[in-house]
Amino acid sequence: MKTTTVESVVEIILNQLKTGTLQAGGRLPSQRMLAATLGVSRSTLREALNTLSGMGCLTSVQGKGTFVRDHVPSGASLSPSGGAFFTAGTILELMEARELLESKSAELAATRASKEDLQRIHESVRRIGRSGDDVSRFFDADLEFHLALANASGNQTLFEMIKALLEKVLSYHKHFRATSSPGVRASTYKTACRLLTCLKRGRGPEAAEEMRRHLNLVSAQLREITLDIVPVLSGLDKKS
């Protein structure tokens, strides 16, 4: 089951509590600031804060704001295993794994892709190009592209590993605007077109390099947003 926007916000704040970025008794920034920084609606943020209050992590004081409780329950998490925190470190580690696996997948696909594989990849590239300003359509088409490319590698184990990584990464950054800006979407489409050309011409090393550059761009965007979130959640900027 995919992680919802509310769950993503809850787990980001839970992680700040876990790492000590948010201290017991500390006040959170205003809802307006948090919502803008996380790229979510005020209603989504309120639902996330209500969830955290219900978990015993936060408390609201009329006219003063939302505060971290003095005694936060240990092991608080939406995940039964307590391991669903999406930190800057974990998301970037996932991207490093994607770079290794998907670059190799692209290289293999250049020599192993069948006509049917190339047709599926071509269709997914067209869908990326036609997604326009519809971010949801873009992510769906982009996921379809990466899965079709992995399948064209002819290595089922590689395909399954990439699929698992994609699900983990997308469950995090699909809900944040920084990773779906017009510039990133345009760059993704151009990269997909170049990759398709490499596959058709059997140029494995070039395909691998195209994939590597693309994933490095995505990693940079994810790094920026995670770094932006931390200082706001830590209350360093007191403006409201």
C-alpha positions as CSV (number, residue, x, y, z in Angstrom):
1,M,0.0,0.0,0.0
2,K,1.4,3.4,-0.9
3,T,2.2,5.9,1.7
4,T,-0.2,8.9,1.8
5,T,0.8,12.5,2.0
6,V,-0.4,12.6,5.6
7,E,1.7,9.6,6.5
8,S,4.7,11.1,4.9
9,V,4.4,14.3,6.9
10,V,3.8,12.4,10.1
11,E,6.9,10.3,9.7
12,I,9.1,13.3,8.8
13,I,8.1,14.9,12.1
14,L,8.5,11.7,14.0
15,N,12.0,11.4,12.7
16,Q,12.8,14.9,13.9
17,L,11.6,13.8,17.3
18,K,13.7,10.6,17.1
19,T,16.9,12.4,16.1
20,G,16.4,15.2,18.6
21,T,16.0,18.0,16.0
22,L,12.7,18.7,17.7
23,Q,13.2,19.0,21.5
24,A,10.7,18.2,24.2
25,G,8.7,21.2,25.0
26,G,9.7,23.0,21.8
27,R,7.2,24.8,19.7
28,L,6.6,23.9,16.0
29,P,6.6,26.7,13.4
30,S,3.2,28.0,12.2
31,Q,1.0,25.7,10.2
32,R,1.2,28.1,7.3
33,M,5.0,27.8,7.3
34,L,5.1,24.1,7.7
35,A,2.5,23.5,5.0
36,A,4.4,25.7,2.5
37,T,7.8,24.1,3.3
38,L,6.4,20.5,2.9
39,G,4.4,21.4,-0.2
40,V,1.1,20.1,1.3
41,S,-2.2,21.7,2.0
42,R,-3.2,23.2,5.3
43,S,-5.8,20.5,5.7
44,T,-3.3,17.7,5.1
45,L,-0.9,19.3,7.6
46,R,-3.7,19.6,10.2
47,E,-4.6,16.0,9.8
48,A,-0.9,15.0,10.3
49,L,-0.6,17.1,13.4
50,N,-3.9,15.7,14.8
51,T,-2.5,12.2,14.2
52,L,0.7,13.1,16.1
53,S,-1.4,14.6,18.9
54,G,-3.4,11.3,19.1
55,M,-0.1,9.4,19.3
56,G,0.9,11.5,22.3
57,C,3.7,13.3,20.6
58,L,2.3,16.8,20.3
59,T,-0.1,19.1,22.1
60,S,-1.9,22.3,21.1
61,V,-2.2,25.3,23.3
62,Q,-4.9,27.8,22.4
63,G,-3.5,31.0,21.1
64,K,0.1,29.8,21.5
65,G,0.6,27.0,18.9
66,T,1.6,23.4,18.8
67,F,4.3,22.0,21.1
68,V,6.3,18.8,21.5
69,R,5.1,16.9,24.6
70,D,7.6,16.7,27.5
71,H,7.4,12.9,27.3
72,V,7.1,11.5,23.8
73,P,6.2,7.8,23.6
74,S,9.3,5.8,22.7
75,G,9.2,4.0,19.4
76,A,6.3,6.1,18.0
77,S,5.8,5.2,14.4
78,L,3.1,4.6,11.8
79,S,4.9,1.4,10.9
80,P,4.5,-1.7,13.2
81,S,8.2,-2.3,12.8
82,G,9.1,1.3,13.6
83,G,11.4,1.4,10.6
84,A,9.4,3.6,8.2
85,F,11.2,6.9,8.8
86,F,12.2,8.6,5.6
87,T,15.4,10.6,6.6
88,A,17.6,12.4,4.2
89,G,20.1,9.6,4.7
90,T,17.8,6.7,3.9
91,I,16.3,8.4,0.8
92,L,19.7,9.2,-0.6
93,E,20.9,5.7,0.1
94,L,17.9,4.4,-1.9
95,M,18.9,6.7,-4.8
96,E,22.5,5.4,-4.7
97,A,21.1,1.9,-5.0
98,R,18.9,3.0,-7.9
99,E,21.9,4.5,-9.7
100,L,23.9,1.3,-9.5
101,L,21.0,-1.0,-10.5
102,E,19.3,1.1,-13.1
103,S,22.5,2.1,-14.9
104,K,23.3,-1.5,-15.3
105,S,19.7,-2.2,-16.3
106,A,19.9,0.4,-19.0
107,E,23.2,-1.0,-20.3
108,L,21.8,-4.5,-20.5
109,A,18.6,-3.3,-22.2
110,A,20.6,-1.8,-25.0
111,T,21.7,-5.2,-26.1
112,R,18.8,-7.4,-24.9
113,A,15.6,-5.4,-25.5
114,S,13.1,-7.0,-27.9
115,K,10.9,-5.1,-30.4
116,E,8.1,-5.4,-27.9
117,D,10.2,-4.0,-25.1
118,L,11.2,-1.0,-27.2
119,Q,7.6,-0.4,-28.1
120,R,6.6,-0.4,-24.4
121,I,9.4,1.9,-23.5
122,H,8.5,4.2,-26.4
123,E,4.9,4.4,-25.3
124,S,5.9,5.3,-21.7
125,V,8.2,8.0,-23.1
126,R,5.3,9.4,-25.1
127,R,3.2,9.4,-21.9
128,I,5.8,11.3,-20.0
129,G,5.9,13.9,-22.8
130,R,2.1,14.2,-22.8
131,S,1.7,14.5,-19.0
132,G,1.9,18.3,-19.2
133,D,1.3,20.0,-15.8
134,D,-0.5,16.9,-14.5
135,V,2.1,15.8,-11.9
136,S,0.2,12.5,-11.1
137,R,0.2,11.5,-14.8
138,F,3.9,12.4,-14.9
139,F,4.8,10.1,-12.0
140,D,2.8,7.3,-13.3
141,A,4.4,7.5,-16.8
142,D,7.9,7.9,-15.3
143,L,7.3,4.8,-13.1
144,E,6.1,2.9,-16.2
145,F,9.2,4.0,-18.1
146,H,11.7,2.8,-15.4
147,L,9.9,-0.5,-15.0
148,A,9.7,-1.1,-18.8
149,L,13.4,-0.4,-19.0
150,A,14.2,-2.7,-16.1
151,N,12.1,-5.5,-17.7
152,A,14.0,-5.0,-21.0
153,S,17.3,-5.9,-19.2
154,G,16.2,-9.5,-19.4
155,N,17.3,-10.0,-15.8
156,Q,14.3,-10.8,-13.6
157,T,16.2,-10.5,-10.3
158,L,17.4,-7.0,-11.4
159,F,13.8,-6.1,-12.4
160,E,12.4,-7.1,-9.0
161,M,15.1,-5.2,-7.1
162,I,14.5,-2.0,-9.1
163,K,10.8,-2.3,-8.7
164,A,11.1,-2.5,-4.9
165,L,13.4,0.5,-4.8
166,L,11.1,2.5,-7.0
167,E,8.1,1.9,-4.8
168,K,10.1,3.0,-1.7
169,V,11.4,6.2,-3.3
170,L,8.2,7.2,-5.0
171,S,6.2,6.7,-1.7
172,Y,8.4,9.5,-0.3
173,H,9.0,12.1,-3.0
174,K,5.8,11.8,-5.0
175,H,4.1,14.1,-2.5
176,F,6.6,16.9,-2.5
177,R,6.6,19.6,-5.2
178,A,10.4,20.1,-5.4
179,T,10.9,16.7,-7.1
180,S,8.1,17.4,-9.7
181,S,9.0,21.0,-10.8
182,P,8.5,21.8,-14.5
183,G,12.3,21.9,-15.0
184,V,12.7,18.4,-13.5
185,R,9.8,17.0,-15.6
186,A,11.2,18.5,-18.8
187,S,14.7,17.1,-18.0
188,T,13.2,13.7,-17.3
189,Y,11.4,13.7,-20.7
190,K,14.6,14.7,-22.6
191,T,16.6,12.0,-20.8
192,A,14.0,9.4,-21.5
193,C,14.1,10.3,-25.2
194,R,17.9,10.1,-25.3
195,L,17.8,6.8,-23.5
196,L,15.4,5.4,-26.0
197,T,17.7,6.4,-28.8
198,C,20.6,4.7,-27.1
199,L,18.6,1.5,-26.7
200,K,17.5,1.5,-30.4
201,R,21.2,1.9,-31.4
202,G,22.5,-0.7,-29.0
203,R,24.7,1.8,-27.1
204,G,24.9,0.3,-23.6
205,P,27.6,2.4,-22.0
206,E,25.8,5.6,-23.3
207,A,22.5,4.4,-21.9
208,A,24.1,3.7,-18.6
209,E,25.6,7.2,-18.4
210,E,22.3,8.8,-19.3
211,M,20.5,7.0,-16.5
212,R,23.3,7.9,-14.1
213,R,23.1,11.6,-14.9
214,H,19.3,11.6,-14.6
215,L,19.3,9.9,-11.2
216,N,22.0,12.2,-9.9
217,L,19.7,15.1,-10.8
218,V,16.8,13.5,-8.9
219,S,19.1,12.9,-5.9
220,A,20.1,16.6,-5.9
221,Q,16.5,17.6,-5.8
222,L,15.8,15.2,-2.9
223,R,18.8,16.5,-1.1
224,E,17.6,20.0,-1.4
225,I,14.1,19.4,-0.1
226,T,15.3,17.3,2.9
227,L,17.8,20.0,3.9
228,D,15.1,22.6,3.6
229,I,12.7,20.7,5.8
230,V,15.1,20.2,8.7
231,P,15.7,23.9,9.7
232,V,12.0,24.7,9.5
233,L,11.0,21.8,11.7
234,S,13.8,22.6,14.2
235,G,12.3,26.1,14.7
236,L,15.4,28.0,13.5
237,D,13.2,30.3,11.5
238,K,10.8,31.9,14.0
239,K,8.9,34.0,11.4
240,S,5.2,33.2,11.0
